[in-house]
Amino acid sequence: MSDLYKCNFLPLISKLRVDLEKWNNLHITVTGRINCIKMNILPRFLYLFQCLPVFLPNSFFRQIDTLFSSFIWKRKPPRIRKGLLQRQTSVGGLALPNLKYYYWAANLHKISFLIHEQALNWCTMEIKSCSMSLVSMLTSKMPMRFSQSSSNLVVISTLRIWSQFCSFFKFNELSHYNPIYNNHTFPPSLDPAFLHWKSQGLAKLNDLYIDNVFASFDELSQKYSLPKNHLFRYFQIRNFVKSNTMSFPFISPCTIVDELFEKSFRQKGALSKIYCLITNIKSECMEKIKKQWEAELGKQLSEVDWKRALSQINGTTSCCKLNLIQFKTVHRIYFTNSRLSKMYLNVKDECNRCHMSPANMTHMFWSCPHLKNYWAIIFNHLARALEITLTPSEDAAIFGTFFNRNWESYTNCERNTIAFSTLIARRRILLEWKSTNAPKASHWYKDLLLFLDLEKIKYDLRGQPSQFDTTWGAMINYTKTLKTL
Ligand SMILES: [Zn+2]
């Protein structure tokens, strides 16, 4: 088994070092670098993860993470937490692959076959190699020693990976799917009475609960037609559950372990589904960033509002550079004077344009008095182009969406136009970040036309020219009526 690691993973890491070194000098944005990892490096590792049941220690993944971080940030210290980059694109992340999660997903996928497809030849072979029930081992309390549990090294390796996964997420409790019959942690389980229970459909701990409460013997015997003389067996299993479950007599909360045992993951894209399930268990918390925005804006953002702001990050355009701008804005990555003043004594917390304090994110993008005219012109043009009433608002100016209003009442075309046009406006502010003058709306207008040309090319290349006209028709027609701003 150790040769498998030496012959496959070590050469891959050496090759990865060479490749990243070579690509490091290329002019690629952070998003581009993440996409390189996603499209080029991930499949190489995933292939090995799926084919080789080799136990990989945490140090292996730490080594890869260091290589990735050095590549993404061009050998400089990271500016965004890895966890934020790893969040899914649908929730405002950049979907940087988490190799450790992919490794677990590949192995969990295999385990789901061992649970649901036991008739397959390789599954039968692996299950038979075990000295005790495989399902019982997988659903028991962790940690557990597996070295003597099977004569097959592949199975031992799979079980070690399972244990590594469970201990990382602290899944130490008994699973709902722990079997009642043939359970190595419950010695009386080999009694024929429990085999009878199994044949009646009372096979796992989950079945012992009715309406989420541990059922009485009468209830169970009624539901599963159990004979009266099985009462003693009932007491045995109840005592076993009671002494091993914290929440007894109530059912413990469902975990991914239970989900894995419940569903079969045979369909296409199963590995990605398991990966998503794993990322959802422990995704990087955005609460601190949300609170900072709430403090600056002086209002509460509801979960729906915040979700909308996050989904807008990658939902406005397919242009990586523009998406990155929105990602950095919402994640407050940009260095405002307010932030710099906390780092350097010689920097004053005041706006370069109006000399007011604090020059925080909200001030720089919205509340600076010098930006009032800029935003007023932009919102006025948007309202006239879309023929709707539109009041300038910080929500659209910063997040490209409206909070606490009926955003859904706008058509898709109106929403896209507002989100995209304000994003171009934010880009213009960033281009003149340190300037003492406010950006000009005429520059925004030029930028918008330029980026619309690029969008049109993208739609044409995708073979959807009519979709471009549907989305941007109103704006394009409006620009034709204007000679200059
Ligand atoms: Zn200002």
Residues whose N, C-alpha, C, O or C-beta is under 5 A from the ligand:
A	BS01	ZN	C351 R353 C354 H355 C368 P369
